[in-house]
Amino acid sequence: MFNKLKKFYDDIKNLNKSVNNYQSDTIIQSLPTVAYVNKAKKLIEAKDYKSATEVLLSAIDISDKDPLVYKYLGKIAEINRHFKDASVYYEKSANLNSNDKEIWLRLGMSYLYSDILDKAIHCFELADRLSPLNTDVFTGWGMVYMKQKKYALAKDKFNRAAQISKYNFTAILLSAVMEMRLEEYAIAEEKLKFLVKVAPNEGSLYEYAHLKLLQNRFDDAEKYANKVLVLNKFMLPAYFILGEVYSIQKDYDKFDENFQTALDCGLKNENLYVEWAKGLVRLFRFEQAEEKFRQAIDLDAESNDAKIGLALLNSYQNNFKMLDELKEKNQSNVYIQEAIGLELLCAEDCEGAIEMFKKALTTDRYQTYNYFNLARAYAMLDSQYKVREYLDKFTQVNPDYTQGHIDYAQWLINVSDFEEARRKLKKALKLEPDNLDALNMLFLTQFTLVKKNICEYNIKEAISVADKALELGRFDYTPQKQELERMLANFQGN
């Protein structure tokens, strides 16, 4: 007890020595903690947060009734991003002085960053009553609604903040982001175009690039994403925009270089590998995509996006175990929709599969392998018109995908349309002149057509295809080639 009284006496003695030096810095002069608060303020300005905290905690030993002590403890916690601690201190300060015009704003922001959103809204309402027309209050208020995915309400608050201060570029930017979420692209365009002129920072440039991506203006999206990386090569979302652009454009070389650059910049994380894998799925490089999804899971075993990606790839191998675990909670995910379609197709529920593949295309029209999936489903229903329709769509949107032309040709051979099969195979061989599958199939189609229309030129052309396949190391139709050679000998003998 004696030691505690002595400490209290020493504290008061030290306080009396310094109080005159700090009286002008504080709002409330009647409390004995005044000098401690002012000393802490100086330390905070010097960014010596540890010492400032020690001073303020010492002040509590003198009096636990000074709202400023808790307010500045809250500021320190907020600076250090310890938002739950900040909210505890700010709440104590607010209980002691509810008329502080700043405290409700700061408490609201701390609740916001702690995901205590209902309390945050209440704080911003109180802050608006005490300090009307405060642009920061409306910005924070909007951010709460944004976290709650109430985009229309958030947009209204951000617009109000921007009306109060035309220099609140954060509010202007966030209102544009909300308009993008609401698909009000023309209004968002006006704001973002303004921001990239007057405040061309990485945030405004990134959102403008994102808007261009949403508008399918891929050249502009690439342009502004690259501008972001000029300012900050470590901004990972800009690489994601470029990756999506290049995968939609089917430019594998640029796509791969983009993600390798991000990796070289030290941006290795779960999200990097997930986005990398998604692009590879769009490029139909399924084995590589599986590798990237697994690398994402190595970094975060609970990565839902990576699990969903693997569930889709497993479904293409008729393995639906992961899908069964994920589909109930992820019905709106395009990969889950596609995987469910594959599961239904495997069960020969063609109508159900068709419904799911169409749903997946509505969710993401760039998930174009679903055109091929639709063709497979209609083939099982023996609907040749629909099969042709969706194979046409698949090859039209993926004109440089060799396997697409080969698969189309295989179906045409199955339905005895050899003339059209030959045209598809020649397209495939323009893309990959040494593709042995295409060469063997082309020989078969030409052999069949020769039998229908025997002429020396057609025989020689078919034999030349066979010779090229032999030269490359695999030819599957030796008896047919020998038959053509005999036919050619008969022509030349005559």
C-alpha positions in Angstrom: 0.0 0.0 0.0 2.8 2.4 0.9 4.6 1.8 -2.4 1.3 2.4 -4.3 0.7 5.7 -2.5 4.3 6.7 -3.1 4.0 6.1 -6.8 0.8 8.1 -6.9 2.6 11.0 -5.0 5.6 10.8 -7.4 3.3 10.9 -10.4 1.5 14.0 -9.1 4.9 15.6 -8.3 6.2 15.0 -11.8 2.9 16.1 -13.3 3.1 19.4 -11.4 6.5 20.1 -12.8 5.4 19.6 -16.4 1.8 20.7 -16.5 2.6 24.4 -17.3 4.6 23.3 -20.4 1.6 21.5 -21.9 -1.5 23.5 -20.8 -2.0 25.1 -24.2 -2.1 21.8 -26.0 -5.1 20.2 -24.4 -8.9 20.8 -24.6 -9.8 19.8 -21.0 -7.6 21.5 -18.5 -9.4 20.5 -15.3 -8.0 16.9 -15.1 -4.7 16.0 -13.6 -3.9 13.8 -16.6 -3.6 16.8 -18.9 0.2 16.8 -19.1 0.3 13.1 -19.8 -2.1 13.5 -22.8 -0.1 16.3 -24.2 3.2 14.5 -23.7 1.7 11.5 -25.5 0.5 13.8 -28.4 4.1 14.9 -28.9 5.3 11.4 -28.9 2.6 10.4 -31.4 3.7 13.2 -33.7 7.2 11.8 -33.4 5.9 8.3 -34.2 7.1 7.0 -30.9 4.0 5.0 -30.3 5.4 2.7 -27.7 6.4 5.5 -25.4 3.2 7.3 -26.0 1.3 4.2 -25.0 3.3 3.9 -21.8 2.6 7.6 -20.9 -1.1 7.2 -21.5 -1.4 4.0 -19.5 0.4 5.8 -16.6 -2.3 8.5 -16.9 -5.0 5.9 -16.3 -3.3 5.2 -12.9 -4.0 8.8 -12.0 -7.5 8.9 -13.4 -9.6 6.6 -15.5 -12.1 9.3 -16.3 -10.3 11.4 -18.9 -11.8 10.7 -22.4 -8.7 12.1 -24.1 -6.5 9.4 -22.6 -8.7 6.7 -24.2 -9.0 8.7 -27.4 -5.3 8.8 -27.9 -4.8 5.2 -27.0 -7.4 4.5 -29.7 -5.5 6.6 -32.2 -2.3 4.7 -31.5 -4.1 1.3 -31.9 -5.7 2.6 -35.1 -2.4 3.7 -36.5 -1.0 0.3 -35.7 -4.1 -1.3 -37.4 -5.2 -2.9 -34.2 -8.8 -1.9 -34.9 -10.5 -4.0 -32.3 -8.3 -2.5 -29.6 -9.0 0.9 -31.1 -12.7 0.4 -30.9 -12.5 -0.6 -27.2 -10.6 2.6 -26.4 -12.7 4.9 -28.5 -15.9 3.4 -27.0 -14.6 4.2 -23.5 -13.8 7.8 -24.7 -17.2 8.2 -26.2 -18.9 7.0 -23.0 -17.0 9.7 -21.1 -17.6 12.5 -23.7 -20.3 11.7 -26.2 -20.2 15.2 -27.6 -16.7 14.8 -29.0 -17.3 15.6 -32.7 -14.4 13.3 -33.9 -14.8 10.3 -31.6 -17.9 8.8 -33.4 -16.1 9.0 -36.7 -13.1 7.3 -35.4 -15.1 4.7 -33.5 -17.2 4.1 -36.7 -14.1 3.5 -38.8 -12.6 1.1 -36.2 -15.9 -0.9 -36.1 -15.8 -0.9 -39.9 -12.3 -2.3 -40.1 -13.2 -4.8 -37.4 -16.3 -6.0 -39.4 -18.7 -4.9 -36.6 -20.9 -3.2 -39.2 -24.2 -2.5 -37.5 -22.3 -0.6 -34.7 -20.3 1.2 -37.3 -23.5 2.5 -39.0 -24.8 3.7 -35.6 -21.6 5.6 -35.0 -21.8 7.3 -38.4 -25.4 8.3 -37.7 -24.3 9.9 -34.4 -21.3 11.5 -36.1 -23.5 13.1 -38.7 -25.8 14.6 -36.0 -22.8 16.1 -34.1 -20.9 17.2 -37.2 -23.2 17.6 -40.2 -21.8 17.9 -43.7 -18.6 16.0 -42.8 -17.3 14.4 -46.0 -15.2 11.8 -44.0 -18.3 10.6 -42.1 -20.2 10.0 -45.4 -17.2 8.2 -46.9 -16.9 5.8 -43.9 -20.7 5.3 -43.9 -20.6 4.4 -47.6 -17.7 1.9 -46.9 -19.9 0.1 -44.4 -22.7 -0.4 -46.9 -20.1 -1.4 -49.5 -18.9 -4.2 -47.1 -22.5 -5.2 -46.7 -22.9 -5.4 -50.5 -25.6 -2.8 -50.3 -24.2 -1.0 -53.4 -27.0 1.4 -54.1 -26.9 2.7 -50.5 -23.1 2.9 -50.5 -23.2 4.8 -53.8 -25.6 7.4 -52.3 -23.3 8.0 -49.3 -20.2 8.3 -51.5 -22.0 10.7 -53.8 -23.0 12.8 -50.7 -19.4 12.8 -49.5 -18.2 14.0 -52.9 -20.9 16.8 -53.0 -19.6 18.1 -49.6 -16.0 18.1 -50.9 -15.2 18.0 -54.6 -11.6 17.2 -53.5 -12.7 14.0 -51.8 -11.3 11.8 -54.6 -11.6 8.7 -52.5 -15.4 9.2 -52.4 -15.5 9.8 -56.1 -13.5 6.7 -56.8 -15.6 4.5 -54.5 -18.9 5.9 -55.9 -17.6 4.9 -59.4 -16.7 1.4 -58.1 -20.3 1.0 -56.7 -21.7 2.1 -60.1 -19.6 -0.6 -61.7 -21.0 -3.1 -59.3 -24.5 -1.9 -60.3 -23.5 -2.1 -64.0 -24.0 1.7 -64.4 -21.0 1.8 -66.6 -21.6 5.2 -68.3 -21.8 7.1 -65.0 -18.8 5.3 -63.7 -16.9 6.1 -66.9 -17.4 9.9 -66.4 -16.0 9.8 -62.9 -13.1 7.5 -63.6 -12.2 9.5 -66.7 -12.1 12.6 -64.5 -10.0 10.9 -61.9 -7.3 9.5 -64.3 -6.8 13.1 -65.5 -6.7 15.0 -62.2 -5.5 12.2 -59.8 -3.9 9.5 -61.9 -2.8 7.3 -59.1 -2.7 3.5 -59.0 -6.2 3.3 -57.5 -8.0 5.3 -60.2 -6.0 3.8 -63.0 -6.7 0.3 -61.8 -10.4 0.9 -61.5 -10.5 2.5 -65.0 -8.7 -0.6 -66.3 -11.2 -2.8 -64.5 -14.1 -0.8 -66.1 -12.6 -1.3 -69.5 -12.4 -5.0 -68.9 -16.1 -5.1 -67.9 -16.9 -3.2 -71.0 -15.0 -5.8 -73.1 -12.7 -3.0 -74.3 -9.6 -5.1 -73.9 -7.0 -2.9 -75.5 -7.9 -0.1 -73.1 -8.0 -2.5 -70.2 -4.5 -3.6 -71.1 -3.3 0.0 -71.5 -4.4 1.2 -68.1 -3.4 -1.9 -66.3 0.1 -1.4 -67.6 0.0 2.2 -66.5 -0.8 1.0 -63.0 2.3 -1.3 -63.1 4.5 1.6 -64.2 3.5 3.4 -61.0 3.6 0.3 -58.8 4.9 -3.0 -60.2 3.8 -4.7 -57.0 0.1 -4.1 -57.5 -1.1 -7.7 -58.0 -4.7 -7.0 -59.1 -3.3 -5.2 -62.2 -1.6 -8.4 -63.2 -5.0 -10.2 -62.8 -6.6 -7.8 -65.3 -3.8 -8.4 -67.8 -4.1 -12.1 -67.2 -7.8 -12.1 -67.9 -7.4 -9.9 -71.0 -4.7 -12.2 -72.5 -6.6 -15.4 -71.7 -9.8 -14.1 -73.3 -7.7 -13.0 -76.3 -6.1 -16.5 -76.3 -2.6 -15.0 -76.3 -0.8 -17.7 -74.2 2.7 -16.1 -74.6 1.6 -12.8 -73.2 -0.5 -14.5 -70.5 2.4 -16.6 -69.3 4.9 -13.8 -69.3 2.5 -11.6 -67.3 2.2 -14.1 -64.4 5.9 -15.0 -64.5 6.6 -11.2 -64.1 4.3 -11.1 -61.1 6.1 -14.1 -59.6 9.5 -12.5 -60.3 8.3 -9.4 -58.3 7.8 -11.6 -55.2 4.0 -11.6 -55.4 3.7 -15.3 -54.8 0.5 -16.1 -53.0 -2.7 -18.2 -53.2 -4.6 -15.6 -55.2 -1.8 -15.4 -57.8 -1.9 -19.1 -58.5 -5.8 -19.2 -58.5 -6.0 -16.4 -61.1 -3.2 -18.0 -63.1 -5.1 -21.3 -63.1 -8.4 -19.6 -64.1 -6.7 -18.2 -67.2 -5.3 -21.6 -68.1 -8.7 -23.1 -67.8 -10.0 -20.4 -70.2 -7.1 -21.4 -72.5 -8.1 -25.1 -72.3 -4.7 -26.0 -70.7 -6.3 -28.1 -68.1 -3.2 -30.0 -66.8 -1.3 -26.7 -66.2 -4.4 -25.3 -64.6 -4.5 -28.2 -62.2 -0.9 -27.7 -61.2 -1.6 -24.0 -60.4 -4.7 -24.8 -58.4 -2.6 -27.3 -56.4 0.1 -24.7 -55.8 -2.6 -22.4 -54.4 -3.8 -25.1 -52.0 -0.2 -25.6 -50.9 -0.1 -22.0 -49.8 -3.7 -22.0 -48.4 -5.2 -25.4 -47.7 -8.6 -23.8 -47.2 -8.7 -21.9 -50.5 -12.3 -22.2 -51.7 -11.5 -20.9 -55.2 -8.7 -23.4 -55.7 -10.9 -26.3 -54.5 -13.7 -25.2 -56.8 -11.2 -25.1 -59.7 -10.0 -28.6 -58.9 -13.6 -29.8 -58.6 -14.2 -28.7 -62.2 -11.0 -30.3 -63.6 -11.8 -33.6 -61.7 -15.3 -33.5 -63.2 -13.8 -33.7 -66.7 -12.3 -37.0 -65.5 -15.7 -38.2 -64.2 -14.5 -37.7 -60.6 -17.2 -35.8 -58.7 -16.2 -36.2 -55.1 -15.0 -32.7 -54.6 -18.0 -31.3 -56.5 -20.3 -33.1 -54.0 -18.6 -31.3 -51.2 -18.8 -27.9 -52.8 -21.9 -27.6 -54.9 -24.4 -26.8 -52.2 -22.8 -23.5 -51.1 -21.5 -22.4 -54.5 -24.4 -22.7 -56.9 -23.7 -19.3 -58.5 -20.0 -20.2 -59.4 -19.5 -20.8 -63.1 -17.1 -23.7 -62.4 -19.6 -25.4 -60.2 -22.4 -24.9 -62.8 -20.1 -26.4 -65.5 -19.1 -29.3 -63.2 -22.7 -30.1 -62.3 -23.4 -30.2 -66.1 -20.6 -32.7 -66.5 -22.0 -34.8 -63.7 -25.5 -34.8 -65.2 -24.0 -35.7 -68.6 -22.1 -38.6 -67.1 -25.5 -39.8 -65.6 -27.0 -39.4 -69.2 -29.3 -36.7 -68.0 -28.7 -34.7 -71.2 -31.5 -32.2 -70.7 -30.3 -31.3 -67.2 -26.7 -31.1 -68.5 -27.8 -28.8 -71.3 -29.5 -26.5 -68.8 -26.4 -26.3 -66.6 -24.0 -25.6 -69.5 -26.3 -22.8 -70.8 -26.4 -21.4 -67.2 -22.6 -21.4 -67.0 -22.4 -19.5 -70.3 -24.8 -16.9 -68.9 -22.7 -16.6 -65.8 -19.5 -16.2 -67.8 -19.7 -16.1 -71.6 -15.9 -16.5 -71.8 -16.1 -20.0 -70.3 -16.5 -21.1 -73.9 -15.7 -24.8 -73.4 -19.3 -25.1 -72.5 -20.2 -24.7 -76.2 -18.3 -28.0 -76.8 -20.0 -29.5 -73.7 -23.4 -28.6 -75.2 -22.4 -30.2 -78.5 -21.6 -33.4 -76.6 -24.9 -33.4 -74.8 -26.9 -32.9 -78.1 -24.8 -35.6 -79.7 -26.1 -38.0 -77.0 -29.6 -36.9 -77.9 -28.8 -37.5 -81.6 -29.7 -33.9 -82.4 -27.4 -33.3 -85.4 -28.6 -29.8 -86.1 -27.8 -28.7 -82.5 -24.5 -30.5 -82.4 -23.4 -28.6 -85.6 -24.7 -25.3 -84.2 -22.6 -25.5 -81.0 -19.5 -26.9 -82.6 -19.7 -24.0 -85.0 -19.9 -21.6 -82.1 -17.1 -23.3 -80.3 -14.7 -23.1 -83.3 -15.8 -19.6 -84.2 -14.9 -18.2 -80.7 -11.7 -20.4 -80.6 -10.5 -20.3 -84.2 -6.9 -21.0 -83.2 -7.7 -24.0 -81.0 -6.4 -26.9 -83.1 -8.2 -29.6 -81.1 -11.5 -27.9 -81.6 -11.3 -28.3 -85.3 -10.1 -31.9 -84.9 -13.0 -32.8 -82.6 -15.5 -31.2 -85.0 -14.0 -33.2 -87.8 -14.3 -36.4 -85.9 -18.0 -35.8 -85.3 -18.4 -35.0 -89.0 -16.7 -38.3 -90.0 -19.0 -40.1 -87.6 -22.0 -38.7 -89.4 -20.4 -39.3 -92.8 -19.9 -35.6 -93.8 -16.4 -36.2 -95.2 -16.2 -33.1 -97.3 -16.8 -30.8 -94.3 -14.5 -32.9 -92.2 -11.7 -32.4 -94.7 -12.2 -28.6 -94.5 -12.0 -28.7 -90.7 -8.9 -30.9 -90.7 -7.1 -28.6 -93.2 -7.9 -25.7 -90.8 -6.3 -27.7 -88.0 -3.2 -28.4 -90.1 -2.8 -24.7 -90.9 -2.5 -24.2 -87.1 -0.3 -27.3 -86.5 1.1 -28.7 -89.7 2.7 -31.7 -87.9 -0.3 -32.7 -85.9 -0.4 -36.5 -86.4 -4.1 -36.9 -85.3 -5.1 -34.4 -87.9 -2.9 -36.0 -90.6 -4.3 -39.5 -90.0 -7.9 -38.3 -90.0 -7.3 -36.2 -93.1 -6.0 -39.3 -94.9 -9.0 -41.3 -93.8 -11.4 -38.6 -95.1 -9.5 -38.3 -98.4 -9.4 -42.0 -98.8 -13.1 -42.2 -98.4 -13.7 -39.3 -100.8 -11.3 -40.9 -103.4 -13.4 -44.1 -103.3 -16.5 -41.9 -104.2 -14.7 -39.9 -106.8 -11.7 -41.7 -108.2 -9.1 -39.5 -109.9 -5.3 -39.4 -110.1 -5.0 -36.0 -108.4 -7.1 -37.0 -105.4 -5.2 -40.3 -105.0 -1.8 -38.5 -105.0 -3.0 -35.9 -102.5 -4.2 -38.6 -100.1 -0.9 -40.6 -100.5 1.1 -37.4 -99.8 -0.7 -36.9 -96.5 0.1 -40.5 -95.6 3.7 -40.1 -96.5 4.0 -37.0 -94.2 2.4 -38.9 -91.3 4.9 -41.7 -91.9 7.8 -39.3 -91.9 6.6 -37.8 -88.6 6.5 -41.3 -87.1 2.8 -42.5 -86.9 0.4 -43.6 -89.6 -2.7 -45.7 -88.8 -4.0 -46.7 -92.2 -1.4 -48.8 -94.0 -3.8 -51.1 -95.8 -5.8 -48.1 -97.2 -2.6 -46.4 -98.4 -1.5 -49.6 -100.2 -4.9 -49.8 -101.9 -4.5 -46.2 -103.1 -1.0 -47.0 -104.4 -2.4 -49.9 -106.4 -5.1 -47.7 -107.8 -2.4 -45.1 -108.7 -0.3 -47.7 -110.4 -3.4 -48.8 -112.5 -3.9 -45.1 -113.6 -0.3 -44.7 -114.5 -0.2 -48.1 -116.3 -3.1 -47.0 -118.5 
